[in-house]
Amino acid sequence: MLVKPGSILLEMRQAKPLVHNITNVVVTNFTANGLYALGASPVMAYAREEVADMARISQALVLNIGTLDETKVEAMLLAGKAANEAGVPVIFDPVGAGATSYRTDSAIKIIREVKLSVIRGNAAEVSNLIGRRQTIKGVDAETNDEESEKIQLARDAAAELGTVVAITGKTDVIANGREVYTVDNGDPMLTKVTGAGCLLTAVIGAFCAVEKDYARAAAAAVSSYGIAAELAAEATKEKGPGSFQIEFLDKLSALDESTVNSKAKVIIHQ
């Protein structure tokens, strides 16, 4: 069954949700600009003294362990628990899980102590979260991208971790334990831009702020994001990743409901 996700984009634009990000130092600016372009309102707050208060007044909380340390992990736990108490969705990006024991252990600690709405990662990161060792090079995956394997992995991870799992790659797979969504929007140029995956996680947060079926929200976010990338790649096909990155922000801003619905390649599998 095909899914038309443009209505969730429109609802998010109208709501302008406040998205609280505790993310990594490499991607902070790009994440904020991307959320602004799409129509959300980003805030970056990291201090342990304020993260709980900020999480409570936000409409979504995004946790990203790209550049983690003990202080940041503590702040994530404080914010995550406050968000849980306030009914705020929490989206987690386990960047590089499996690369080091500290990184993997920190991700698992967050999963155990915070009720997560969505986990967004690549296949290797998700595999490592459920004890299926796959190779990570730095924070990048070294794994194949077979759709059937990703669907099974997403189903298994969603069941084991008790949350929506979004595995992104050539084909994106989102599972919630009942249904699986596959998304075939996007462009390889996204892999040339630092922070593209991290921004996608934040965008999923913005969509989850207005759509409480978090698998549906994640599928709509991933598709909308991919469509913007397709349009940006077409507009900059004779140029390089620098031009693509700027055009991508412009295309996020220009997205509308009809464009997303007409270009979405989203299928839901029971």
Buried (B, 14 or more C-beta within 10 A) or exposed (E): EEBBBBEBBBBBBEBBBBBBBBBBEBBBEBBBBBBBBBBBBBBBBBEBEEBBEBBBEBBBBBBBBBBBEEEBBEBBBBBBBBBBEEEBBBBBBBBBBBBEEEBBEBBBEBBEEBBBBBBBBBBBBBBBBBEBEBEBEEBBBEBEEBBEBBBBBBBBBBBEBEBBBBBBBEBBBBBBBEBBBBBBBBBEBBEEBEBBBBBBBBBBBBBBBBBEBBBBBBBBBBBBBBBBBBBBBEBBEEEEBEBBBBBBBEBBBEBEBEBBBEBBBBBBEE
